Amino acid sequence: MSADKIDIKRVTAEETVPLRHSVLWPDHPVSHVLLPEDASGLHYGAFLPGSPVAVAVISVFIDPLPAAPANASSQSQHAARFRKFACALEHQGKGVGTRLLTHVFEVAASELGCGVVWCDARTSAAGWYERRGMRRFGEVFFKGDIEYTRMMRTL
């Protein structure tokens, strides 16, 4: 399946939950992947042609950069943060996640008027984000026993 055949659509927060849970935190209760701010976010899914079930999901929020890096521009003060980015294991490595993340960069710049996009990324995925134009900032930290780093991309 070519990533250019993937359809990116707005979805509800509820529609993101099964994939968030199964990919990101399968050993925790479903409540672990729910965010208090879900109601105020924009949620997107990547769909295969003819399928009603998303194979990747991402949620986007207006959220300022925490401890903005010294070289961040004043334009980046209006920032978008993506969270709970998950791609079904059988669709990873096929360009689906890249297509969905690129869509978020475009939405953040054109619809939300943001100058930067950021996230808390598992350090195991940091290289993937770096290959898509993001860079690390801040200190490494943990959520449970998983190591994270902050990543950002100026738009």
VOKE-241946 format. One record per atom (N, C-alpha, C): residue number from 1; residue in one letter; atom name; x, y, z. Coordinates in steps of 0.05 Angstrom, whole numbers, plus 5000, padded with zeros to 4 digits. Atoms other than C-alpha are relative to their C-alpha. Layout:
<rs>
+-----+------+------+------+------+------+
: seq : type : atom :    u :    v :    w :
+-----+------+------+------+------+------+
: NUM :    A :   CA :    X :    Y :    Z :
...
+-----+------+------+------+------+------+
</rs>
This chain:
<rs>
+-----+------+------+------+------+------+
: seq : type : atom :    u :    v :    w :
+-----+------+------+------+------+------+
:   1 :    M :    N : 5017 : 4976 : 5000 :
:   1 :    M :   CA : 5000 : 5000 : 5000 :
:   1 :    M :    C : 5018 : 5025 : 5000 :
:   2 :    S :    N : 4985 : 4976 : 5002 :
:   2 :    S :   CA : 5029 : 5066 : 4979 :
:   2 :    S :    C : 4988 : 5021 : 5018 :
:   3 :    A :    N : 5009 : 4980 : 4981 :
:   3 :    A :   CA : 5025 : 5123 : 5029 :
:   3 :    A :    C : 4984 : 5022 : 4986 :
:   4 :    D :    N : 5015 : 4979 : 5014 :
:   4 :    D :   CA : 4998 : 5170 : 4975 :
:   4 :    D :    C : 4971 : 4992 : 4996 :
:   5 :    K :    N : 5028 : 5010 : 5002 :
:   5 :    K :   CA : 4934 : 5127 : 4974 :
:   5 :    K :    C : 4986 : 5003 : 5027 :
:   6 :    I :    N : 5011 : 4997 : 4973 :
:   6 :    I :   CA : 4923 : 5141 : 5048 :
:   6 :    I :    C : 4983 : 5025 : 5000 :
:   7 :    D :    N : 5018 : 4977 : 4997 :
:   7 :    D :   CA : 4865 : 5187 : 5064 :
:   7 :    D :    C : 5002 : 5011 : 5029 :
:   8 :    I :    N : 4998 : 4987 : 4973 :
:   8 :    I :   CA : 4875 : 5236 : 5123 :
:   8 :    I :    C : 4974 : 5014 : 5005 :
:   9 :    K :    N : 5026 : 4988 : 4993 :
:   9 :    K :   CA : 4810 : 5256 : 5157 :
:   9 :    K :    C : 5000 : 5008 : 5029 :
:  10 :    R :    N : 5006 : 4993 : 4972 :
:  10 :    R :   CA : 4788 : 5292 : 5220 :
:  10 :    R :    C : 4983 : 4978 : 5011 :
:  11 :    V :    N : 5015 : 5020 : 4986 :
:  11 :    V :   CA : 4762 : 5243 : 5271 :
:  11 :    V :    C : 4994 : 5011 : 5028 :
:  12 :    T :    N : 5005 : 4992 : 4973 :
:  12 :    T :   CA : 4734 : 5248 : 5341 :
:  12 :    T :    C : 5022 : 4990 : 5018 :
:  13 :    A :    N : 4981 : 5010 : 4981 :
:  13 :    A :   CA : 4777 : 5239 : 5402 :
:  13 :    A :    C : 4995 : 4971 : 5007 :
:  14 :    E :    N : 5007 : 5027 : 4994 :
:  14 :    E :   CA : 4739 : 5176 : 5417 :
:  14 :    E :    C : 5010 : 4980 : 4979 :
:  15 :    E :    N : 4991 : 5018 : 5021 :
:  15 :    E :   CA : 4758 : 5146 : 5350 :
:  15 :    E :    C : 5030 : 4995 : 5001 :
:  16 :    T :    N : 4971 : 5004 : 4998 :
:  16 :    T :   CA : 4832 : 5153 : 5367 :
:  16 :    T :    C : 5007 : 4980 : 5022 :
:  17 :    V :    N : 4994 : 5015 : 4976 :
:  17 :    V :   CA : 4827 : 5114 : 5432 :
:  17 :    V :    C : 5009 : 4971 : 4996 :
:  18 :    P :    N : 4991 : 5028 : 5003 :
:  18 :    P :   CA : 4831 : 5041 : 5408 :
:  18 :    P :    C : 5029 : 4998 : 4990 :
:  19 :    L :    N : 4973 : 5002 : 5010 :
:  19 :    L :   CA : 4894 : 5053 : 5368 :
:  19 :    L :    C : 5021 : 5011 : 5019 :
:  20 :    R :    N : 4982 : 4989 : 4979 :
:  20 :    R :   CA : 4926 : 5098 : 5421 :
:  20 :    R :    C : 5006 : 4978 : 5020 :
:  21 :    H :    N : 4996 : 5020 : 4978 :
:  21 :    H :   CA : 4915 : 5043 : 5472 :
:  21 :    H :    C : 5016 : 4976 : 4990 :
:  22 :    S :    N : 4987 : 5025 : 5009 :
:  22 :    S :   CA : 4937 : 4983 : 5430 :
:  22 :    S :    C : 5029 : 5004 : 4993 :
:  23 :    V :    N : 4973 : 4995 : 5009 :
:  23 :    V :   CA : 5000 : 5016 : 5404 :
:  23 :    V :    C : 5018 : 5012 : 5022 :
:  24 :    L :    N : 4983 : 4985 : 4981 :
:  24 :    L :   CA : 5024 : 5063 : 5459 :
:  24 :    L :    C : 5002 : 4988 : 5028 :
:  25 :    W :    N : 5001 : 5009 : 4972 :
:  25 :    W :   CA : 5003 : 5034 : 5526 :
:  25 :    W :    C : 4982 : 4976 : 5003 :
:  26 :    P :    N : 5018 : 5023 : 4999 :
:  26 :    P :   CA : 4973 : 4965 : 5516 :
:  26 :    P :    C : 4998 : 4986 : 5027 :
:  27 :    D :    N : 4999 : 5013 : 4973 :
:  27 :    D :   CA : 4992 : 4942 : 5587 :
:  27 :    D :    C : 4987 : 5017 : 5021 :
:  28 :    H :    N : 5013 : 4982 : 4982 :
:  28 :    H :   CA : 4954 : 5000 : 5619 :
:  28 :    H :    C : 4970 : 5000 : 4994 :
:  29 :    P :    N : 5029 : 4998 : 5006 :
:  29 :    P :   CA : 4879 : 5011 : 5626 :
:  29 :    P :    C : 4996 : 5022 : 4978 :
:  30 :    V :    N : 5007 : 4982 : 5021 :
:  30 :    V :   CA : 4846 : 5049 : 5569 :
:  30 :    V :    C : 5001 : 5029 : 5010 :
:  31 :    S :    N : 5000 : 4972 : 4988 :
:  31 :    S :   CA : 4839 : 5110 : 5615 :
:  31 :    S :    C : 5027 : 5013 : 4998 :
:  32 :    H :    N : 4972 : 4989 : 5001 :
:  32 :    H :   CA : 4915 : 5118 : 5611 :
:  32 :    H :    C : 5005 : 5016 : 4974 :
:  33 :    V :    N : 4996 : 4986 : 5025 :
:  33 :    V :   CA : 4909 : 5143 : 5539 :
:  33 :    V :    C : 4980 : 5023 : 4995 :
:  34 :    L :    N : 5019 : 4978 : 5002 :
:  34 :    L :   CA : 4853 : 5193 : 5551 :
:  34 :    L :    C : 5013 : 5025 : 5011 :
:  35 :    L :    N : 4989 : 4974 : 4991 :
:  35 :    L :   CA : 4873 : 5266 : 5557 :
:  35 :    L :    C : 4978 : 5019 : 5008 :
:  36 :    P :    N : 5021 : 4981 : 4991 :
:  36 :    P :   CA : 4834 : 5318 : 5596 :
:  36 :    P :    C : 4994 : 5021 : 4978 :
:  37 :    E :    N : 5003 : 4980 : 5021 :
:  37 :    E :   CA : 4845 : 5366 : 5537 :
:  37 :    E :    C : 4990 : 4989 : 4974 :
:  38 :    D :    N : 5009 : 5011 : 5025 :
:  38 :    D :   CA : 4819 : 5318 : 5484 :
:  38 :    D :    C : 4977 : 5015 : 4987 :
:  39 :    A :    N : 5023 : 4986 : 5011 :
:  39 :    A :   CA : 4755 : 5358 : 5477 :
:  39 :    A :    C : 5008 : 5026 : 4985 :
:  40 :    S :    N : 4991 : 4975 : 5013 :
:  40 :    S :   CA : 4795 : 5420 : 5455 :
:  40 :    S :    C : 5020 : 4995 : 4977 :
:  41 :    G :    N : 4980 : 5006 : 5021 :
:  41 :    G :   CA : 4841 : 5384 : 5406 :
:  41 :    G :    C : 4988 : 4994 : 4973 :
:  42 :    L :    N : 5006 : 5009 : 5027 :
:  42 :    L :   CA : 4841 : 5368 : 5333 :
:  42 :    L :    C : 5011 : 4972 : 4997 :
:  43 :    H :    N : 4991 : 5028 : 5001 :
:  43 :    H :   CA : 4845 : 5294 : 5319 :
:  43 :    H :    C : 4998 : 4991 : 4970 :
:  44 :    Y :    N : 4999 : 5009 : 5028 :
:  44 :    Y :   CA : 4864 : 5261 : 5253 :
:  44 :    Y :    C : 5006 : 4970 : 4999 :
:  45 :    G :    N : 4995 : 5028 : 5005 :
:  45 :    G :   CA : 4865 : 5191 : 5226 :
:  45 :    G :    C : 5009 : 4996 : 4972 :
:  46 :    A :    N : 4992 : 5009 : 5027 :
:  46 :    A :   CA : 4899 : 5158 : 5167 :
:  46 :    A :    C : 4985 : 4975 : 4994 :
:  47 :    F :    N : 5017 : 5022 : 5008 :
:  47 :    F :   CA : 4854 : 5111 : 5129 :
:  47 :    F :    C : 5009 : 4987 : 4974 :
:  48 :    L :    N : 4995 : 5014 : 5026 :
:  48 :    L :   CA : 4866 : 5058 : 5076 :
:  48 :    L :    C : 4975 : 5004 : 4983 :
:  49 :    P :    N : 5023 : 4997 : 5018 :
:  49 :    P :   CA : 4821 : 5064 : 5015 :
:  49 :    P :    C : 4978 : 4980 : 5007 :
:  50 :    G :    N : 5024 : 5017 : 4995 :
:  50 :    G :   CA : 4751 : 5038 : 5031 :
:  50 :    G :    C : 4998 : 4990 : 5029 :
:  51 :    S :    N : 5001 : 5010 : 4972 :
:  51 :    S :   CA : 4766 : 5025 : 5105 :
:  51 :    S :    C : 4989 : 5021 : 5019 :
:  52 :    P :    N : 5010 : 4981 : 4981 :
:  52 :    P :   CA : 4727 : 5058 : 5161 :
:  52 :    P :    C : 5017 : 5002 : 5025 :
:  53 :    V :    N : 4983 : 5001 : 4976 :
:  53 :    V :   CA : 4782 : 5043 : 5212 :
:  53 :    V :    C : 5027 : 5012 : 4995 :
:  54 :    A :    N : 4975 : 4987 : 5003 :
:  54 :    A :   CA : 4842 : 5088 : 5220 :
:  54 :    A :    C : 5023 : 4981 : 5006 :
:  55 :    V :    N : 4976 : 5016 : 4995 :
:  55 :    V :   CA : 4911 : 5055 : 5215 :
:  55 :    V :    C : 5021 : 5017 : 5014 :
:  56 :    A :    N : 4983 : 4982 : 4985 :
:  56 :    A :   CA : 4945 : 5116 : 5247 :
:  56 :    A :    C : 4983 : 5023 : 5010 :
:  57 :    V :    N : 5015 : 4978 : 4989 :
:  57 :    V :   CA : 4920 : 5171 : 5292 :
:  57 :    V :    C : 5020 : 5020 : 5014 :
:  58 :    I :    N : 4984 : 4980 : 4987 :
:  58 :    I :   CA : 4947 : 5236 : 5321 :
:  58 :    I :    C : 4981 : 5022 : 5010 :
:  59 :    S :    N : 5017 : 4978 : 4988 :
:  59 :    S :   CA : 4918 : 5292 : 5365 :
:  59 :    S :    C : 5017 : 5025 : 5003 :
:  60 :    V :    N : 4986 : 4975 : 5001 :
:  60 :    V :   CA : 4938 : 5365 : 5361 :
:  60 :    V :    C : 4987 : 5021 : 5018 :
:  61 :    F :    N : 5010 : 4980 : 4981 :
:  61 :    F :   CA : 4931 : 5421 : 5413 :
:  61 :    F :    C : 5017 : 5025 : 4997 :
:  62 :    I :    N : 4985 : 4975 : 4997 :
:  62 :    I :   CA : 4951 : 5494 : 5418 :
:  62 :    I :    C : 5012 : 4998 : 5028 :
:  63 :    D :    N : 4987 : 5003 : 4974 :
:  63 :    D :   CA : 5003 : 5490 : 5473 :
:  63 :    D :    C : 5028 : 5012 : 4997 :
:  64 :    P :    N : 4974 : 4987 : 5003 :
:  64 :    P :   CA : 5063 : 5536 : 5483 :
:  64 :    P :    C : 5024 : 4982 : 5006 :
:  65 :    L :    N : 4975 : 5015 : 4995 :
:  65 :    L :   CA : 5134 : 5509 : 5482 :
:  65 :    L :    C : 5007 : 5002 : 5029 :
:  66 :    P :    N : 4990 : 4999 : 4973 :
:  66 :    P :   CA : 5157 : 5490 : 5551 :
:  66 :    P :    C : 5030 : 5008 : 4999 :
:  67 :    A :    N : 4972 : 4992 : 5000 :
:  67 :    A :   CA : 5223 : 5525 : 5566 :
:  67 :    A :    C : 5012 : 5002 : 4972 :
:  68 :    A :    N : 4992 : 4998 : 5028 :
:  68 :    A :   CA : 5232 : 5547 : 5494 :
:  68 :    A :    C : 5030 : 5003 : 4998 :
:  69 :    P :    N : 4971 : 4998 : 5004 :
:  69 :    P :   CA : 5303 : 5538 : 5468 :
:  69 :    P :    C : 5008 : 5029 : 4994 :
:  70 :    A :    N : 4990 : 4972 : 5003 :
:  70 :    A :   CA : 5345 : 5601 : 5466 :
:  70 :    A :    C : 4999 : 5009 : 4971 :
:  71 :    N :    N : 5000 : 4992 : 5028 :
:  71 :    N :   CA : 5347 : 5600 : 5390 :
:  71 :    N :    C : 4973 : 4997 : 4987 :
:  72 :    A :    N : 5027 : 5001 : 5011 :
:  72 :    A :   CA : 5271 : 5593 : 5381 :
:  72 :    A :    C : 4992 : 5029 : 4995 :
:  73 :    S :    N : 5008 : 4973 : 5008 :
:  73 :    S :   CA : 5242 : 5652 : 5345 :
:  73 :    S :    C : 4975 : 5009 : 5015 :
:  74 :    S :    N : 5024 : 4990 : 4987 :
:  74 :    S :   CA : 5188 : 5697 : 5373 :
:  74 :    S :    C : 4975 : 4990 : 4986 :
:  75 :    Q :    N : 5022 : 5011 : 5015 :
:  75 :    Q :   CA : 5143 : 5669 : 5318 :
:  75 :    Q :    C : 4991 : 4974 : 5012 :
:  76 :    S :    N : 5007 : 5027 : 4989 :
:  76 :    S :   CA : 5146 : 5602 : 5353 :
:  76 :    S :    C : 4986 : 5001 : 5026 :
:  77 :    Q :    N : 5015 : 4998 : 4975 :
:  77 :    Q :   CA : 5111 : 5629 : 5414 :
:  77 :    Q :    C : 4972 : 4988 : 4997 :
:  78 :    H :    N : 5026 : 5013 : 5005 :
:  78 :    H :   CA : 5045 : 5606 : 5382 :
:  78 :    H :    C : 5007 : 4972 : 4990 :
:  79 :    A :    N : 4991 : 5027 : 5006 :
:  79 :    A :   CA : 5057 : 5531 : 5383 :
:  79 :    A :    C : 4978 : 4980 : 5000 :
:  80 :    A :    N : 5018 : 5023 : 5000 :
:  80 :    A :   CA : 5020 : 5467 : 5367 :
:  80 :    A :    C : 5016 : 4976 : 5011 :
:  81 :    R :    N : 4988 : 5024 : 4988 :
:  81 :    R :   CA : 5035 : 5404 : 5406 :
:  81 :    R :    C : 4984 : 4976 : 4990 :
:  82 :    F :    N : 5015 : 5025 : 5006 :
:  82 :    F :   CA : 5017 : 5335 : 5380 :
:  82 :    F :    C : 5006 : 4979 : 5021 :
:  83 :    R :    N : 5000 : 5021 : 4979 :
:  83 :    R :   CA : 5003 : 5278 : 5427 :
:  83 :    R :    C : 4987 : 4975 : 4990 :
:  84 :    K :    N : 5013 : 5026 : 5005 :
:  84 :    K :   CA : 4983 : 5205 : 5425 :
:  84 :    K :    C : 5001 : 4993 : 4970 :
:  85 :    F :    N : 4995 : 5007 : 5028 :
:  85 :    F :   CA : 5012 : 5193 : 5355 :
:  85 :    F :    C : 5005 : 4970 : 4999 :
:  86 :    A :    N : 4998 : 5029 : 5001 :
:  86 :    A :   CA : 5002 : 5119 : 5340 :
:  86 :    A :    C : 4994 : 4990 : 4972 :
:  87 :    C :    N : 5004 : 5014 : 5026 :
:  87 :    C :   CA : 5008 : 5076 : 5278 :
:  87 :    C :    C : 4999 : 4970 : 5005 :
:  88 :    A :    N : 5002 : 5029 : 4997 :
:  88 :    A :   CA : 4985 : 5004 : 5275 :
:  88 :    A :    C : 5026 : 4987 : 4992 :
:  89 :    L :    N : 4974 : 5013 : 5004 :
:  89 :    L :   CA : 5046 : 4959 : 5278 :
:  89 :    L :    C : 5003 : 4990 : 4971 :
:  90 :    E :    N : 4998 : 5011 : 5027 :
:  90 :    E :   CA : 5030 : 4926 : 5211 :
:  90 :    E :    C : 5002 : 5022 : 4978 :
:  91 :    H :    N : 4998 : 4978 : 5020 :
:  91 :    H :   CA : 5030 : 4995 : 5176 :
:  91 :    H :    C : 5024 : 5018 : 5005 :
:  92 :    Q :    N : 4976 : 4984 : 4995 :
:  92 :    Q :   CA : 5094 : 5022 : 5207 :
:  92 :    Q :    C : 5021 : 4994 : 4978 :
:  93 :    G :    N : 4979 : 5003 : 5020 :
:  93 :    G :   CA : 5152 : 5034 : 5159 :
:  93 :    G :    C : 4990 : 5001 : 4971 :
:  94 :    K :    N : 5012 : 4998 : 5027 :
:  94 :    K :   CA : 5105 : 5046 : 5100 :
:  94 :    K :    C : 4994 : 5028 : 4991 :
:  95 :    G :    N : 5006 : 4972 : 5006 :
:  95 :    G :   CA : 5101 : 5122 : 5101 :
:  95 :    G :    C : 4974 : 5011 : 5010 :
:  96 :    V :    N : 5026 : 4991 : 4990 :
:  96 :    V :   CA : 5034 : 5126 : 5135 :
:  96 :    V :    C : 5004 : 5021 : 5022 :
:  97 :    G :    N : 4995 : 4981 : 4978 :
:  97 :    G :   CA : 5060 : 5160 : 5198 :
:  97 :    G :    C : 5012 : 5026 : 4990 :
:  98 :    T :    N : 4988 : 4976 : 5012 :
:  98 :    T :   CA : 5103 : 5208 : 5157 :
:  98 :    T :    C : 4979 : 5017 : 4987 :
:  99 :    R :    N : 5022 : 4985 : 5013 :
:  99 :    R :   CA : 5042 : 5228 : 5116 :
:  99 :    R :    C : 4982 : 5014 : 5020 :
: 100 :    L :    N : 5018 : 4989 : 4979 :
: 100 :    L :   CA : 5000 : 5239 : 5179 :
: 100 :    L :    C : 5015 : 5023 : 5014 :
: 101 :    L :    N : 4985 : 4979 : 4987 :
: 101 :    L :   CA : 5055 : 5280 : 5213 :
: 101 :    L :    C : 5003 : 5024 : 4982 :
: 102 :    T :    N : 4998 : 4978 : 5019 :
: 102 :    T :   CA : 5066 : 5322 : 5150 :
: 102 :    T :    C : 4974 : 5016 : 4999 :
: 103 :    H :    N : 5026 : 4987 : 4999 :
: 103 :    H :   CA : 4991 : 5336 : 5151 :
: 103 :    H :    C : 4997 : 5018 : 5024 :
: 104 :    V :    N : 5001 : 4984 : 4975 :
: 104 :    V :   CA : 4997 : 5361 : 5223 :
: 104 :    V :    C : 5017 : 5025 : 4997 :
: 105 :    F :    N : 4984 : 4977 : 5004 :
: 105 :    F :   CA : 5054 : 5407 : 5204 :
: 105 :    F :    C : 4985 : 5021 : 4983 :
: 106 :    E :    N : 5015 : 4982 : 5018 :
: 106 :    E :   CA : 5011 : 5436 : 5148 :
: 106 :    E :    C : 4976 : 5014 : 5014 :
: 107 :    V :    N : 5023 : 4989 : 4985 :
: 107 :    V :   CA : 4949 : 5445 : 5193 :
: 107 :    V :    C : 5010 : 5020 : 5020 :
: 108 :    A :    N : 4990 : 4982 : 4980 :
: 108 :    A :   CA : 4990 : 5477 : 5248 :
: 108 :    A :    C : 5008 : 5027 : 4988 :
: 109 :    A :    N : 4991 : 4975 : 5012 :
: 109 :    A :   CA : 5020 : 5528 : 5201 :
: 109 :    A :    C : 4976 : 5015 : 4987 :
: 110 :    S :    N : 5020 : 4986 : 5016 :
: 110 :    S :   CA : 4960 : 5543 : 5156 :
: 110 :    S :    C : 4974 : 5006 : 5014 :
: 111 :    E :    N : 5025 : 4996 : 4987 :
: 111 :    E :   CA : 4899 : 5533 : 5199 :
: 111 :    E :    C : 5002 : 5011 : 5029 :
: 112 :    L :    N : 4997 : 4991 : 4972 :
: 112 :    L :   CA : 4925 : 5545 : 5270 :
: 112 :    L :    C : 5019 : 5024 : 5002 :
: 113 :    G :    N : 4982 : 4977 : 4999 :
: 113 :    G :   CA : 4976 : 5599 : 5252 :
: 113 :    G :    C : 5023 : 4996 : 5019 :
: 114 :    C :    N : 4978 : 5005 : 4982 :
: 114 :    C :   CA : 5031 : 5566 : 5292 :
: 114 :    C :    C : 5027 : 5002 : 4986 :
: 115 :    G :    N : 4973 : 4998 : 5010 :
: 115 :    G :   CA : 5105 : 5578 : 5282 :
: 115 :    G :    C : 5017 : 4976 : 5007 :
: 116 :    V :    N : 4985 : 5024 : 4992 :
: 116 :    V :   CA : 5127 : 5513 : 5314 :
: 116 :    V :    C : 4981 : 4978 : 5008 :
: 117 :    V :    N : 5015 : 5023 : 4991 :
: 117 :    V :   CA : 5103 : 5443 : 5328 :
: 117 :    V :    C : 5020 : 4985 : 5018 :
: 118 :    W :    N : 4983 : 5014 : 4982 :
: 118 :    W :   CA : 5129 : 5402 : 5386 :
: 118 :    W :    C : 4986 : 4976 : 5012 :
: 119 :    C :    N : 5011 : 5023 : 4988 :
: 119 :    C :   CA : 5119 : 5337 : 5423 :
: 119 :    C :    C : 5019 : 4989 : 5022 :
: 120 :    D :    N : 4984 : 5017 : 4982 :
: 120 :    D :   CA : 5144 : 5292 : 5479 :
: 120 :    D :    C : 5003 : 4974 : 4985 :
: 121 :    A :    N : 4996 : 5025 : 5016 :
: 121 :    A :   CA : 5175 : 5234 : 5440 :
: 121 :    A :    C : 5016 : 4980 : 5017 :
: 122 :    R :    N : 4984 : 5022 : 4988 :
: 122 :    R :   CA : 5199 : 5167 : 5465 :
: 122 :    R :    C : 5028 : 5002 : 4987 :
: 123 :    T :    N : 4973 : 4997 : 5011 :
: 123 :    T :   CA : 5275 : 5170 : 5457 :
: 123 :    T :    C : 5005 : 4978 : 4979 :
: 124 :    S :    N : 4997 : 5021 : 5020 :
: 124 :    S :   CA : 5270 : 5105 : 5418 :
: 124 :    S :    C : 4990 : 5009 : 4972 :
: 125 :    A :    N : 5010 : 4990 : 5025 :
: 125 :    A :   CA : 5232 : 5144 : 5364 :
: 125 :    A :    C : 5012 : 5027 : 4992 :
: 126 :    A :    N : 4989 : 4974 : 5006 :
: 126 :    A :   CA : 5273 : 5208 : 5366 :
: 126 :    A :    C : 5014 : 5002 : 4973 :
: 127 :    G :    N : 4987 : 5001 : 5026 :
: 127 :    G :   CA : 5314 : 5189 : 5305 :
: 127 :    G :    C : 4980 : 5002 : 4977 :
: 128 :    W :    N : 5021 : 4999 : 5020 :
: 128 :    W :   CA : 5250 : 5179 : 5265 :
: 128 :    W :    C : 4990 : 5029 : 4997 :
: 129 :    Y :    N : 5009 : 4972 : 5001 :
: 129 :    Y :   CA : 5227 : 5249 : 5284 :
: 129 :    Y :    C : 5022 : 5019 : 4988 :
: 130 :    E :    N : 4979 : 4984 : 5011 :
: 130 :    E :   CA : 5295 : 5279 : 5268 :
: 130 :    E :    C : 5002 : 4998 : 4969 :
: 131 :    R :    N : 5000 : 5004 : 5029 :
: 131 :    R :   CA : 5292 : 5249 : 5197 :
: 131 :    R :    C : 4976 : 5015 : 4987 :
: 132 :    R :    N : 5023 : 4985 : 5010 :
: 132 :    R :   CA : 5227 : 5288 : 5190 :
: 132 :    R :    C : 5001 : 5030 : 5007 :
: 133 :    G :    N : 4994 : 4972 : 4995 :
: 133 :    G :   CA : 5258 : 5355 : 5208 :
: 133 :    G :    C : 4997 : 5010 : 5028 :
: 134 :    M :    N : 5002 : 4991 : 4972 :
: 134 :    M :   CA : 5248 : 5357 : 5283 :
: 134 :    M :    C : 5027 : 4998 : 5014 :
: 135 :    R :    N : 4976 : 5001 : 4985 :
: 135 :    R :   CA : 5302 : 5369 : 5334 :
: 135 :    R :    C : 4994 : 4998 : 5030 :
: 136 :    R :    N : 5003 : 5004 : 4971 :
: 136 :    R :   CA : 5311 : 5352 : 5407 :
: 136 :    R :    C : 5005 : 5026 : 5015 :
: 137 :    F :    N : 4995 : 4978 : 4982 :
: 137 :    F :   CA : 5307 : 5404 : 5462 :
: 137 :    F :    C : 4993 : 4992 : 5029 :
: 138 :    G :    N : 5006 : 5006 : 4972 :
: 138 :    G :   CA : 5306 : 5403 : 5538 :
: 138 :    G :    C : 5014 : 4974 : 5009 :
: 139 :    E :    N : 4988 : 5023 : 4987 :
: 139 :    E :   CA : 5325 : 5347 : 5585 :
: 139 :    E :    C : 4984 : 4975 : 4994 :
: 140 :    V :    N : 5014 : 5026 : 5002 :
: 140 :    V :   CA : 5309 : 5273 : 5579 :
: 140 :    V :    C : 4984 : 4996 : 5025 :
: 141 :    F :    N : 5016 : 5005 : 4976 :
: 141 :    F :   CA : 5254 : 5251 : 5626 :
: 141 :    F :    C : 4985 : 4973 : 4996 :
: 142 :    F :    N : 5014 : 5026 : 5001 :
: 142 :    F :   CA : 5212 : 5189 : 5641 :
: 142 :    F :    C : 4970 : 5003 : 5005 :
: 143 :    K :    N : 5028 : 5004 : 4994 :
: 143 :    K :   CA : 5139 : 5171 : 5638 :
: 143 :    K :    C : 4999 : 4971 : 5007 :
: 144 :    G :    N : 4998 : 5028 : 4991 :
: 144 :    G :   CA : 5136 : 5108 : 5679 :
: 144 :    G :    C : 5029 : 4991 : 4996 :
: 145 :    D :    N : 4972 : 5009 : 5005 :
: 145 :    D :   CA : 5197 : 5068 : 5657 :
: 145 :    D :    C : 5009 : 5006 : 4971 :
: 146 :    I :    N : 4993 : 4994 : 5028 :
: 146 :    I :   CA : 5198 : 5097 : 5586 :
: 146 :    I :    C : 5014 : 5027 : 4998 :
: 147 :    E :    N : 4984 : 4975 : 5002 :
: 147 :    E :   CA : 5251 : 5150 : 5569 :
: 147 :    E :    C : 4989 : 5017 : 4977 :
: 148 :    Y :    N : 5010 : 4980 : 5019 :
: 148 :    Y :   CA : 5227 : 5213 : 5532 :
: 148 :    Y :    C : 5019 : 5023 : 4996 :
: 149 :    T :    N : 4987 : 4975 : 5005 :
: 149 :    T :   CA : 5256 : 5274 : 5500 :
: 149 :    T :    C : 4980 : 5018 : 4986 :
: 150 :    R :    N : 5017 : 4981 : 5014 :
: 150 :    R :   CA : 5223 : 5337 : 5474 :
: 150 :    R :    C : 5011 : 5005 : 4972 :
: 151 :    M :    N : 4992 : 4995 : 5028 :
: 151 :    M :   CA : 5224 : 5349 : 5399 :
: 151 :    M :    C : 4984 : 5023 : 4990 :
: 152 :    M :    N : 5015 : 4977 : 5011 :
: 152 :    M :   CA : 5205 : 5411 : 5359 :
: 152 :    M :    C : 5009 : 5003 : 4971 :
: 153 :    R :    N : 4994 : 4993 : 5028 :
: 153 :    R :   CA : 5202 : 5435 : 5287 :
: 153 :    R :    C : 4989 : 5028 : 4996 :
: 154 :    T :    N : 5010 : 4973 : 5008 :
: 154 :    T :   CA : 5198 : 5508 : 5266 :
: 154 :    T :    C : 4987 : 4998 : 4973 :
: 155 :    L :    N : 5015 : 5001 : 5025 :
: 155 :    L :   CA : 5147 : 5517 : 5211 :
: 155 :    L :    C : 5006 : 5023 : 4982 :
+-----+------+------+------+------+------+
</rs>
